[in-house]
Amino acid sequence: MPFQIQHHHPSPPSSPPAYAHLDTQENLNLPKKMKKRNPDLPDLEEALFEWQSLLSKSGVTVSGGMMKEEAGRLWRQLPKYHGVQEPEWSNGWLQAFKDRYRITKYKKRISTKKIMAMAAKVEPGGPS
């Protein structure tokens, strides 16, 4: 009698109800690492992305540390978050933010003084 291999393929576990919104057909067709995640702080992240885009278009290399600092500044500035404990701007949060907005490294460098002058011009909820 020839040797036969039997394959057992368990069904994948279903997501807990809190994460059901991630199981859209669009997400299910993406590789696991490419699933789209909704930001927990959409207004803050939108303002942060606008700030980062403005500086990058001006030739500024925006570091991860700069983005974390700006996220904190925006958190303290947006009325929605007054009285709410500020999150830890972790490397994991930063990477997820960069992935959501497809932010990559840039080559040009500019002085911190010029960066701060440009950053002062960007206000959350301001003109796009």
SVG drawing of the C-alpha trace seen along z (x, -y; Angstrom):
<svg xmlns="http://www.w3.org/2000/svg" viewBox="-19 -81 40 83">
<polyline fill="none" stroke="black" stroke-width="0.4" points="0.0,0.0 1.5,-3.4 2.2,-6.0 -0.3,-8.9 0.0,-12.3 -3.2,-13.8 -3.4,-17.5 -5.4,-19.2 -6.3,-22.9 -8.0,-24.5 -10.4,-27.3 -8.9,-30.7 -10.2,-32.2 -12.8,-34.9 -12.0,-38.4 -13.4,-39.6 -16.4,-42.0 -14.3,-45.0 -12.2,-44.3 -15.0,-43.2 -14.7,-46.4 -11.2,-45.3 -12.7,-42.2 -13.9,-44.0 -13.6,-42.2 -11.0,-44.8 -8.9,-44.0 -9.3,-40.3 -7.8,-40.4 -4.7,-42.2 -1.6,-40.4 -1.7,-40.4 0.9,-43.2 -1.0,-45.4 -4.4,-45.4 -5.7,-48.9 -6.1,-50.1 -8.2,-53.1 -6.3,-55.6 -7.4,-56.0 -6.8,-59.7 -8.0,-60.7 -8.1,-64.4 -4.7,-64.6 -3.1,-62.3 -4.6,-64.3 -3.1,-67.5 0.2,-65.7 0.3,-64.5 -0.4,-68.0 2.4,-69.3 4.8,-66.6 3.8,-67.1 4.4,-70.8 7.8,-70.4 8.8,-67.6 7.7,-69.6 9.9,-72.5 12.9,-70.2 12.9,-69.3 13.8,-65.8 11.2,-65.1 12.5,-62.6 10.5,-60.2 11.3,-62.2 10.1,-65.4 6.8,-63.7 6.3,-62.4 7.0,-65.9 4.5,-67.5 1.9,-64.8 2.3,-65.8 2.0,-69.5 -1.1,-68.9 -2.6,-66.7 -2.2,-69.6 -3.6,-72.1 -6.7,-70.3 -9.7,-71.1 -11.1,-67.6 -8.3,-66.1 -8.3,-68.6 -8.5,-66.7 -7.6,-63.4 -4.3,-61.7 -1.9,-62.1 -0.9,-58.8 2.7,-57.6 3.9,-58.3 5.6,-55.0 7.7,-53.7 4.9,-51.3 2.3,-54.1 4.8,-56.1 5.4,-53.2 1.7,-52.5 1.1,-56.2 3.8,-56.3 2.4,-53.1 -1.2,-54.5 0.0,-57.7 2.8,-56.0 5.5,-58.2 9.0,-57.3 12.5,-58.8 13.6,-62.0 17.1,-63.2 17.2,-67.0 18.1,-68.6 17.3,-72.0 18.0,-73.9 15.9,-73.5 15.3,-77.2 13.7,-77.1 11.7,-74.0 10.2,-75.7 9.3,-78.8 7.5,-76.6 5.8,-74.5 4.4,-77.6 2.6,-78.4 0.7,-75.0 -2.3,-75.0 -4.7,-72.0 -7.9,-72.5 -6.4,-75.3 -6.4,-75.7 -5.5,-72.6"/>
</svg>
